[in-house]
Amino acid sequence: MPGATPYPDPMPPAAPPAAGAVAVVVLNWNGGTDTLRCLRSLRAQEPDLHLIVVDNGSTDGSADDVEAEGLADEVIRAGENLGYAGGNNLGLRRALTDGYDVVAVLNNDTYLERPVFGPLASAVGQDPELVLSPIIRYADNDGIWFEGGVIDAGYPRHVQPEELPRWQVVDNRRDADVLSGCCIVATAATWRDVGVFDDGLFLLFEDSDWSLRARAAGRRLAVATDLEIRHAVSGSIRSPRTARLIAFYFGRNLIWFSRHHFPQSLPRLARQWLGRPAGRAVLGREPCDDVFFRWLGALSGLVGQSGIAPRWVQRLARIRSTG
């Protein structure tokens, strides 16, 4: 799968930021209320942050709403859906070009209830080898959505609450194998050394791939256990059509991730995430569409397809969701 595509800078470089300035990249794709809530919370809690919103070809007018409220310092309109990886990469490259010392990516369906990025930026500034995430809680309850990621026999997953006591906390930090792309904070030097996300992955596994590359580059990944944000787990990606496309990307990128990082785990992961679900679908115990598109993705991964799903897959997802 190809590396990150070198998108041109969307505008001339701005004036150099002040020393220690922090840029936060927020990706919007038809985000509507979620994106506005996220940005308003950032402005209310940490007004000195430099907010870069990348709009991935939205059709709901949300980019116009962001500009109308003046919630972002910069709005970059991609003009098309570049996926999580490609869209965030536009913002990351912009922040790095402009010279920000610390750069973060943040999901648009999150929000802050107290300052988070200032303390995280201070921590990575003092220890440039550190990459941090806050605890991420659900928006509608106090349950933990993310407090660390682990590689389990070649498969990246969130650490479960019952497992947390086994993960030692030192100085309010818990080390992690991988971080979630929902929120990653690192120095500009780290982003330059590790690189940005792999555009070819488009959606899913790109944060785990980046995490492993960061660790290979000598970075330490950790969760700051004294800081937290809320995560609404947006429904904007859960229409029937996009759910099928997510299954496609899961199957395709699972194959790529395993072959690239843990080839010895590929047979087991294929049985777990492709073979067994297919058997359950035959027995009527699992949605057939999810399994069908997961297998389409896996076959695409085997032949090296990357980037956005082929048009025929997108059309098929639309037909099956409306048919």
C-alpha angles and dihedrals in degrees: 000000000000123000126247116314113239099236112193118250107271093221141003115288115275126228112295112272123239117272112279093017116159126218122198120198116209118187118212127194112166085323098153111162095009095058094046092050091049094051094044090053091050092050092047097047103033112016094172094066117111104232120205115187117195113197113207098207097294119190098192097078092248093131089055090050091053091051093044092056093043090231097144131055089214133015114197114195110206092189092219141040107278093172127238092300101045095040095050090045090061090057094042092052090048093052092046092048090052092052105246113170096214125030128188136186118214132183114243092229092065131087140188129237094183136006114298112152097056093058092042091049090049091052096050090042090058092044109029091185090065126095116190145195127181122231107278116215130186115263096229099046141011094260117129116247095179133007099148141336130237135193104233110194090322097321121107114222142154117271107250122234093249089054096053096088088064091058109079120227115215121179090349092305132112117196118233137195091218137006129219119251086226086090128359124165121191141148119268088246090059093050089050095047096044097034127225126287121303106261091203092069091057094181134011129020092030091107092049091048090050091048092054091047089050092052090048087054090056100262124142116223119209145158119235101228094195095060130062145174132196124247123201094192090226122239090211090095096044103080111125091255096050092043088060091048090049088055088051093051091045093055094043097045093042088061092046095045093049095045091046101043109014110019092163089063097052098094093050094045091047090054093046100044102026112020101042095043088052090054092049090049091054088053091048094248098115132038109270094213093058092051093043094055092041088057091046088055093048091052090048089051092052091057093045102252112163142172121034117003114271114268092247090057091049091049091048091051090052094047094049092048093052101031 
